[in-house]
Amino acid sequence: MDYKSPAEASQLGGLRIALTAGVPAPWSMAARYMFDVKGIEYIPVLQVASEANEELVAWTGHRNAPVVVLDDEPPRTNWADIIELAERLNPEPPLVPADPEQRIRMFGLCNEICGAGGYMWNARHLMMAPLMNSSDPGLSSMRQTMGKAYGYSEQAAAAAPALVAQVLTLLAGELEAQQTRGSRYYLGDSLTALDLVWASFSNTLRPLPEEVNPMDPGIRKVYSSMGEFAKPPDILFEHRDFIYRNHLTLPLDF
Ligand SMILES: N[C@@H](CCC(=O)N[C@@H](CS)C(=O)NCC(=O)O)C(=O)O
């Protein structure tokens, strides 16, 4: 990935997306996928996990990623706002169901995965727990920025396993019901934003293999441990593999 610095990107027009570099970061990759499958071009912009990212803050007002900036429109950071923008820039292929019941279901399920308080929010408390409890001074910037930004507390970490299990069971149930009616997708018979969201976030439980996902071994271990702990059903990864095979490109590029 050929990243521009935030200072460089701020001088350009068009669509620019700040992405966490060097990591298959779930929110960043999911945001990109909305534009990738629609063939919408963008300029990738560098965000460095857990750091102050002063240039990005100066330009967009945000420290973390993704941040999506189109021309002089307000920066978008929320996953639902990012889906809406991609849909507006190119309605094809549609990623949001036209049927209102399906649409409600899609946004609701995406929120279970990537909304504040959802799967990843809680999985992150569990991933952060060893760092938050470590006295290693090398991890102090991470404790301060990410611990604070994402509301880590011992109570939140203690409550997280039940929520993680609940969401994974819910998602697997949706896919099983769809399998019974002969569809490989979460909703109806075609791709939606939810399929792309899950393809990205599934990597935080079972990262795609090294040959298509050359990620940092330390982060791979953190993600894989989450998978060993949560024991997600296989159908979640059969779905993920189907989506990568048919709608996304490998190897991952971050
Ligand atoms: N703003 C996003 C959530 C973004 C988010 O949580 N990003 C994390 C992904 S782990 C991040 O940037 N982490 C690295 C950092 O905080 O520096 C949303 O509302 O959908």
The ligand as an SDF file (V2000), in Angstrom:
LIG
                    3D

 20 19  0  0  0  0  0  0  0  0999 V2000
  -14.4070    5.1070   14.2360 N   0  0  0  0  0  0  0  0  0  0  0  0
  -14.6870    3.7230   13.9630 C   0  0  0  0  0  0  0  0  0  0  0  0
  -13.9370    2.8340   14.9550 C   0  0  0  0  0  0  0  0  0  0  0  0
  -12.4820    2.9480   14.6160 C   0  0  0  0  0  0  0  0  0  0  0  0
  -11.5280    2.1730   15.4920 C   0  0  0  0  0  0  0  0  0  0  0  0
  -11.9090    1.6880   16.5550 O   0  0  0  0  0  0  0  0  0  0  0  0
  -10.2630    2.0780   14.9960 N   0  0  0  0  0  0  0  0  0  0  0  0
   -9.2570    1.3490   15.6890 C   0  0  0  0  0  0  0  0  0  0  0  0
   -9.1210   -0.0480   15.1260 C   0  0  0  0  0  0  0  0  0  0  0  0
   -8.4460   -1.1730   16.3040 S   0  0  0  0  0  0  0  0  0  0  0  0
   -7.8950    2.0630   15.5400 C   0  0  0  0  0  0  0  0  0  0  0  0
   -7.7340    2.9850   14.7820 O   0  0  0  0  0  0  0  0  0  0  0  0
   -6.9240    1.5640   16.3040 N   0  0  0  0  0  0  0  0  0  0  0  0
   -5.6020    2.0870   16.2670 C   0  0  0  0  0  0  0  0  0  0  0  0
   -5.4550    3.3200   17.1200 C   0  0  0  0  0  0  0  0  0  0  0  0
   -6.3360    3.5980   17.9680 O   0  0  0  0  0  0  0  0  0  0  0  0
   -4.4400    4.0060   16.9430 O   0  0  0  0  0  0  0  0  0  0  0  0
  -16.1810    3.5450   13.9200 C   0  0  0  0  0  0  0  0  0  0  0  0
  -16.9030    4.2240   14.6110 O   0  0  0  0  0  0  0  0  0  0  0  0
  -16.6390    2.7300   13.1360 O   0  0  0  0  0  0  0  0  0  0  0  0
  1  2  1  0
  2  3  1  0
  2 18  1  0
  3  4  1  0
  4  5  1  0
  5  6  2  0
  5  7  1  0
  7  8  1  0
  8  9  1  0
  8 11  1  0
  9 10  1  0
 11 12  2  0
 11 13  1  0
 13 14  1  0
 14 15  1  0
 15 16  2  0
 15 17  1  0
 18 19  2  0
 18 20  1  0
M  END
$$$$
